[in-house]
């Protein structure tokens, strides 16, 4: 059956909203990402993980390697390892996404920011 997930999973507030780890295990992490109206995450990529986004509420404007897609509840976007990507909420309602990260390493320090609305610098990448 496997072990139950730990009860004290990590959450953080960000200038654009917040994220909450729902579950994490060997080679994967599942997050609930909340993006405030008219906010967006940095345009970034990762060296060690791919991502799969499922919109559960709101409408997401997703940029993956320069291609823009608008997706709503029940729709998905895949981001391959190393692809530049960004999630934006151009709407008046809150955006909620479930993100599944897959890779050898899913730590927050595997973020290379290409553009950021909030002046944050790149995280060190391994």
N, C-alpha and C positions, 0 to 999 in steps of 0.2 A: 504493500500500500504506500510506502514512503513515509517520511516524517512530515509532520505539520509545519507550515512556515512559522518563523519566529513572530512573536506578537508585537515587537517594537521595531517595525520596519521604518525606514527613513523617509522623511518629508522635508521639503525646503520651499520657502517663498522665493520668488524671483521678481524682477521689475515688471515682467509681463504676466505674472500669475503665480502658479505653484505646480509642484509635482509631488507625487506620493508613490513610494514603492509598494506594490501590492503583493509581490512574491519575487523571490530570487533564488536561483539554484546554480548548479554547475553549468556554465555556458549560456545562461539566460537571465533576464530580469524583466519584470512586467511593471509598468508604471501607469498611473492615472495622471494625465497632464491637463491642467485647467488653464486656459488662455483667456485673459480679460478681453472685453470688447475693444477693438481698435488697437490691439497690441500684437507683437510678433517676437518670436525667438530669434536668436542670432542665426545668420547664414553660416553654416558650419559643416565639418565632416569629422569622421572618426577613423582611426587607423585599425581598430581591433573589433569593431562590431557593425552589424547590419541592423536595420530597424524595420518594423512593420507597424503601421498606424491604422487604427480603426476609429472612425469618428462615431461617438455615441450621442453627442448633443451639439447642436450648432452647425456651422458651416466653416470648413477649413480651406484656406488658400495655401496650397503646398507647392513649394518650388523644389525640384529635384534636378540637379545638374542643369539649371537654367530653364527647365520646362515647368510651366505653371499649370496646375490642375486644381479645380475647385471640387471638393467632396463634402457630402452631407452624411447624416446618420446612416450607419450600416455599410458605408463605403470605405475602401481600404487604399492605402498607398504603401508601396515597398521602397525602401532605400537600401541599396547595396553597400557593402563595405567600401569606404572611400568616396562615396558620392556626396557632393555638396548638397545641403538641404536646409529648408526653413519652413516652419509652420507660422501662418499669420491668421489672425482673426479680424477680418475687415467688417464684421457685422456688429450690431448693437446688443446681441445676446452672447452669453458666455459660451465658449467652445470647450468641449470635453473630449479628450482622445485617450484611448488605451494604446500604449506603446509596448511592443514586445521587442526587446533587444536580444540579439543572438550573436555570440562571439566568445573568443577565449577570455576577454576581459570586458567588463561592463561598467568600470569605474567612471566617476564624473571627471577625472583628470584626462580622459581620452576625448577631449573636445579641442578642435582647432577652429577658432572663430575667424571667418573671412570678412564678415561685416557684423556690426552690433550697434543697435540704436541707443544703448545705454553706456557706451564707453568702456565695456569690459574688455580686458586683454585676453589673449589666447591662454588656455590652460596648457601646462607642459604636457607634451605628448611623448609617449614611449616609442 
